[in-house]
Amino acid sequence: MSELRWNPMMEEWVITATHRQDRTFLPPAGFCPLCPTKKGKFPTEIPVESFEIAVFENKFPSLQRNAPVPAVKPTKLSPVKPAEGICEVVVFTSKHAATLAGQPLDDIYKLVKVWKDRYEELGRRNFVEYVFIFENKGEANGVTLHHPHGQIYAFPYIPPKIEKELSAAKKHKRKTGRCLFCDILKAEKKDAKRIVCENKEMTAFIPFYARYPYEVHIMSKKHRASLAEFSEKELQGFAEILKTLLLKYDGLFGISFPYIMVMHQAPTDGKKHDSFHWHMEFYPPLRTAKKLKYLAGCEAGAGSFINDTLAEEKAVELRKIKVSIKGKT
């Protein structure tokens, strides 16, 4: 069962998806549903013996293409709607023990192209208002499958965080005539203390207002609303900066670094969103090599984050890590 329930206090939808309680939880490597299906072996979700990148619909989706009728009746205070949408799984590689950081640059570039394709294809559907691309990495983030993969949610509404960003961007545009994100990037580059790495097309930085100790944002230098507007060089530049950042994360504590990676881009609701600016955000749960940043009372209950580190100092730590990108795009 899945349905959308309206929260009148927060004025936002909550997805109720009870069937997800039965999803696969940390299976042994020999029974990984995201590995290729080998002859005579355990049948996986990918019925081929080898692949580069695989995309398929989630077996336990929060949003469903043919959403069932809600189990409860709506009220004036709390409307209920079918949880219509599409949830896809994007498997980065056929290798079970790999990571996105360890993928060749060419393969990361191919993944970027896949993300662009899925954004455009899913966004063309009439009931899809927002295409959300993300990866949860590491058990510290509640990951239930170790095989390197990400997800895509095609929402029937614009999620709350994106709504807030859109609102802030529109206010700034009305007030100044400029893009909010372009101004943020300009300020970060002028200060330079929080820049982690950059190339001709992209800048990665820990924002002045970072909520997590090692929170990094990647932002396109040119004003682009979504991946659909990226030139070929920008797609290549994105792949390069993404691999560079992920290698720096892994080099920070000498471990496969856990994080939540999310892509923010313009909604696909058919409206004009020229004030929005594509960017990617990373929320690592680690504040030291052995200490987690928990979302406790102030964060979870009041929605107000407390960062017990300085963004400037954390940016220096990441910036100092030397990495080498091999391969061509």
Phi, psi and omega per residue, in radians:
M1 nan 2.356 3.026
S2 -2.528 2.473 3.139
E3 -2.761 2.871 3.075
L4 -1.796 2.196 3.109
R5 -2.022 2.298 -3.081
W6 -1.470 2.260 3.050
N7 -1.696 1.824 -3.055
P8 -1.225 -0.403 3.136
M9 -1.292 -0.662 -3.136
M10 -1.732 -0.174 -3.092
E11 0.941 0.967 3.130
E12 -2.640 2.727 3.124
W13 -1.452 2.500 3.016
V14 -2.035 2.257 3.109
I15 -1.525 2.122 3.042
T16 -1.794 2.082 -3.069
A17 -2.426 1.434 -3.015
T18 -1.194 -0.475 -3.099
H19 -1.186 -0.272 -3.131
R20 -1.261 -0.196 3.061
Q21 -1.090 -0.398 -3.080
D22 -1.649 0.115 -3.091
R23 -1.216 2.739 -3.074
T24 -1.052 2.358 -3.074
F25 -2.189 1.914 3.059
L26 0.766 1.084 3.130
P27 -1.290 2.753 3.035
P28 -1.120 2.736 -3.043
A29 -0.958 -0.608 -3.111
G30 -1.216 -0.186 -3.115
F31 -2.215 0.560 3.127
C32 -1.309 2.163 -3.123
P33 -1.273 -0.140 -3.105
L34 -1.823 0.005 3.063
C35 -1.429 2.832 3.053
P36 -1.120 2.648 3.078
T37 -1.459 1.990 3.134
K38 -1.609 2.570 -3.098
K39 -0.993 2.192 3.111
G40 1.360 0.046 -3.120
K41 -1.861 -3.077 3.140
F42 -0.965 2.162 3.128
P43 -1.281 2.136 -3.095
T44 -1.754 -3.015 3.100
E45 -1.322 -0.176 -3.089
I46 -2.074 1.720 -2.992
P47 -1.405 0.813 3.053
V48 -2.395 2.763 -3.085
E49 -1.485 -0.272 3.080
S50 -2.706 2.683 3.104
F51 -2.848 2.860 3.054
E52 -1.661 -1.034 3.078
I53 -2.394 2.378 -3.130
A54 -2.135 2.438 3.085
V55 -2.254 2.250 3.096
F56 -2.679 2.851 -3.131
E57 -1.289 2.423 -3.116
N58 -1.068 2.354 3.124
K59 -1.258 -0.400 3.124
F60 -2.189 1.205 -3.008
P61 -1.371 2.468 3.020
S62 -1.277 -0.602 3.086
L63 -2.036 2.456 -3.042
Q64 -2.136 2.437 3.129
R65 -1.008 -0.771 3.064
N66 -1.969 1.335 -3.025
A67 -1.170 2.394 3.132
P68 -1.258 2.849 3.053
V69 -1.153 2.363 -3.131
P70 -0.959 2.585 -3.091
A71 -1.355 -0.328 -3.135
V72 -2.134 2.768 3.125
K73 -1.512 2.496 3.128
P74 -1.262 2.761 3.017
T75 -2.183 2.976 3.103
K76 -1.093 -0.620 -3.118
L77 -1.341 -0.673 -3.058
S78 -2.280 1.533 3.068
P79 -1.109 2.704 3.091
V80 -2.326 2.427 3.117
K81 -2.376 2.760 3.021
P82 -1.078 2.480 -3.125
A83 -1.469 1.161 -3.114
E84 -1.328 2.382 3.128
G85 2.882 -2.967 3.115
I86 -2.394 2.350 3.065
C87 -2.094 2.108 -3.131
E88 -2.010 2.643 3.024
V89 -1.870 2.336 3.092
V90 -2.029 1.899 -3.123
V91 -1.589 2.092 -2.979
F92 -1.272 -0.467 -3.056
T93 -2.825 2.777 3.089
S94 -1.383 -0.237 -3.072
K95 -1.437 2.078 -3.030
H96 -1.117 -0.677 -3.032
A97 -1.622 0.143 -3.110
A98 -1.403 3.076 2.998
T99 -2.416 2.852 3.104
L100 -1.112 -0.668 3.133
A101 -1.049 -0.600 -3.089
G102 -1.492 -0.067 3.137
Q103 -1.237 2.518 3.042
P104 -1.009 2.612 -3.113
L105 -0.978 -0.682 3.117
D106 -1.027 -0.672 -3.128
D107 -1.267 -0.605 3.075
I108 -1.177 -0.659 3.061
Y109 -1.065 -0.729 3.097
K110 -1.093 -0.672 3.109
L111 -1.110 -0.748 3.092
V112 -1.010 -0.711 3.104
K113 -1.147 -0.660 3.088
V114 -1.122 -0.788 3.096
W115 -0.992 -0.769 3.130
K116 -1.075 -0.785 -3.138
D117 -1.072 -0.780 -3.101
R118 -1.200 -0.659 3.085
Y119 -1.034 -0.803 -3.098
E120 -1.221 -0.783 -3.066
E121 -1.205 -0.813 3.141
L122 -1.204 -0.650 -3.105
G123 -1.168 -0.329 3.114
R124 -1.321 -0.250 -3.111
R125 -1.304 2.396 -3.026
N126 -1.051 -0.583 -3.060
F127 -1.545 -0.030 -3.106
V128 -1.722 2.072 3.135
E129 -1.817 -0.310 3.134
Y130 -2.649 2.325 3.104
V131 -1.907 2.001 -3.035
F132 -1.931 2.025 -3.120
I133 -1.839 2.269 -3.085
F134 -2.733 2.875 3.010
E135 -2.399 2.297 2.952
N136 -1.805 2.116 -3.088
K137 -2.138 2.230 3.057
G138 1.733 2.507 3.129
E139 -1.106 -0.422 3.098
A140 -1.088 -0.366 3.100
N141 -1.789 0.234 3.092
G142 1.409 0.322 -3.130
V143 -1.159 2.340 -3.086
T144 -1.847 -0.146 3.083
L145 -2.305 2.177 -3.069
H146 -1.344 -0.439 -3.115
H147 -0.996 2.269 -3.061
P148 -1.058 2.076 -3.108
H149 -2.773 2.805 3.030
G150 -2.235 -3.030 -3.117
Q151 -2.428 2.819 3.048
I152 -2.359 2.188 3.057
Y153 -1.906 2.144 3.031
A154 -1.711 1.758 -3.025
F155 -1.452 2.584 3.025
P156 -1.517 0.105 3.114
Y157 -2.609 2.938 3.091
I158 -1.547 2.115 -3.092
P159 -1.048 2.677 -3.041
P160 -0.958 -0.754 -3.103
K161 -1.141 -0.684 3.117
I162 -1.187 -0.655 3.086
E163 -1.009 -0.743 -3.130
K164 -1.161 -0.726 3.109
E165 -1.116 -0.736 3.108
L166 -1.064 -0.766 -3.134
S167 -1.101 -0.798 3.140
A168 -1.113 -0.697 -3.132
A169 -1.133 -0.713 -3.139
K170 -1.175 -0.704 3.119
K171 -1.091 -0.768 -3.131
H172 -1.132 -0.691 3.138
K173 -1.145 -0.731 3.126
R174 -1.130 -0.661 -3.067
K175 -1.352 -0.695 -2.994
T176 -2.012 -0.352 -3.047
G177 1.403 0.115 -3.082
R178 -2.090 2.899 3.076
C179 -1.375 2.262 3.117
L180 -1.037 -0.788 -3.070
F181 -1.201 -0.679 3.077
C182 -1.073 -0.698 3.117
D183 -1.174 -0.668 3.095
I184 -1.100 -0.808 -3.140
L185 -1.103 -0.709 3.120
K186 -1.075 -0.737 3.131
A187 -1.160 -0.706 3.136
E188 -1.141 -0.712 -3.133
K189 -1.205 -0.618 3.106
K190 -1.169 -0.739 3.114
D191 -1.237 -0.776 3.043
A192 1.225 -0.204 -3.057
K193 -1.214 -0.450 -3.044
R194 -1.867 0.110 3.082
I195 -1.231 2.292 3.121
V196 -1.703 -0.827 3.100
C197 -2.891 2.797 3.110
E198 -2.777 2.829 2.982
N199 -2.400 -2.884 -3.058
K200 -1.158 -0.451 -3.044
E201 -1.859 -0.456 -2.978
M202 -2.327 2.684 2.998
T203 -2.260 2.316 3.049
A204 -1.945 2.241 -3.082
F205 -2.610 2.718 2.948
I206 -1.555 2.042 -3.046
P207 -1.154 2.661 3.100
F208 -0.885 -0.614 -3.050
Y209 -1.764 0.448 -3.085
A210 -0.930 2.395 3.124
R211 -1.673 -0.495 3.118
Y212 -1.896 2.603 -3.106
P213 -0.937 -0.712 -3.094
Y214 -2.059 0.596 3.091
E215 -1.206 2.154 3.138
V216 -2.147 2.435 3.052
H217 -1.997 2.378 2.991
I218 -1.848 2.246 -3.096
M219 -2.312 2.400 3.099
S220 -1.224 2.413 -3.110
K221 -1.232 -0.583 3.060
K222 -1.590 2.642 -3.118
H223 -1.260 1.886 3.121
R224 -2.272 2.305 -3.122
A225 -1.401 -0.505 -3.078
S226 -2.770 3.020 3.074
L227 -1.041 -0.483 -3.116
A228 -1.067 -0.385 -3.108
E229 -1.679 -0.064 -3.095
F230 -1.225 2.430 2.983
S231 -1.382 2.983 3.121
E232 -1.061 -0.697 3.126
K233 -1.151 -0.605 3.122
E234 -1.231 -0.656 3.060
L235 -1.095 -0.734 3.106
Q236 -1.146 -0.748 3.128
G237 -1.117 -0.644 3.077
F238 -1.097 -0.810 3.125
A239 -1.033 -0.728 -3.123
E240 -1.150 -0.799 -3.103
I241 -1.235 -0.575 3.105
L242 -1.117 -0.835 3.122
K243 -1.119 -0.717 3.121
T244 -1.024 -0.837 -3.132
L245 -1.106 -0.786 -3.115
L246 -1.095 -0.653 3.084
L247 -1.183 -0.644 3.080
K248 -1.129 -0.735 3.076
Y249 -1.003 -0.854 -3.121
D250 -1.116 -0.563 -3.130
G251 -1.374 -0.243 -3.079
L252 -1.061 -0.910 -3.140
F253 -2.065 0.129 -3.138
G254 1.206 0.562 3.123
I255 -2.341 2.907 2.996
S256 -1.302 1.809 -2.917
F257 -1.239 2.225 3.095
P258 -1.403 2.633 3.107
Y259 -2.914 2.886 2.868
I260 -1.945 2.186 -3.131
M261 -2.002 2.178 -3.110
V262 -2.289 2.531 3.131
M263 -1.938 2.189 3.111
H264 -1.894 2.095 3.112
Q265 -2.530 3.053 -3.016
A266 -1.061 2.500 3.043
P267 -1.058 2.843 3.137
T268 -2.006 0.649 -3.078
D269 -1.553 0.131 3.105
G270 1.495 -0.052 3.133
K271 -1.633 2.887 -3.136
K272 -1.463 2.229 -3.139
H273 -2.289 0.918 -3.067
D274 -1.276 -0.175 3.103
S275 -1.514 -0.157 -3.118
F276 -1.501 2.721 -3.048
H277 -2.423 2.136 -3.124
W278 -0.983 2.414 3.002
H279 -2.818 2.816 3.120
M280 -2.132 2.441 -3.121
E281 -2.137 2.498 3.105
F282 -2.107 2.278 3.112
Y283 -2.088 1.548 3.104
P284 -1.357 2.409 -3.113
P285 -1.432 -0.131 -3.102
L286 -1.564 2.387 2.999
R287 -1.888 -0.365 2.930
T288 -2.476 -3.121 -3.124
A289 -1.049 -0.477 -3.054
K290 -2.232 0.163 -3.116
K291 -2.142 2.368 3.142
L292 -1.667 2.623 3.003
K293 -1.625 1.772 -3.123
Y294 -1.507 2.528 2.984
L295 -1.552 1.721 -3.049
A296 -1.769 -2.671 -2.973
G297 -0.953 -0.841 -3.072
C298 -1.155 -0.723 -3.132
E299 -1.292 -0.923 -3.059
A300 -1.285 -0.643 -3.054
G301 -1.558 -0.628 -3.106
A302 -1.874 -0.236 -3.118
G303 1.290 0.322 -3.129
S304 -1.990 2.020 -3.065
F305 -1.403 2.567 3.020
I306 -2.109 2.072 3.105
N307 -1.862 2.016 -3.090
D308 -1.619 0.447 3.050
T309 -2.366 2.880 3.079
L310 -1.686 2.237 -3.126
A311 -0.996 -0.658 -3.113
E312 -1.099 -0.703 -3.134
E313 -1.249 -0.698 -3.137
K314 -1.187 -0.620 3.107
A315 -1.114 -0.683 3.102
V316 -1.068 -0.743 3.139
E317 -1.020 -0.814 -3.134
L318 -1.245 -0.681 -3.098
R319 -1.112 -0.611 -3.085
K320 -1.239 -0.350 -3.081
I321 -1.281 2.112 -3.132
K322 -1.506 2.299 3.124
V323 -2.309 2.774 3.113
S324 -2.213 2.174 3.100
I325 -1.720 2.123 3.108
K326 -1.885 2.647 3.133
G327 1.778 2.889 -3.116
K328 -2.175 2.692 3.062
T329 -1.945 nan nan
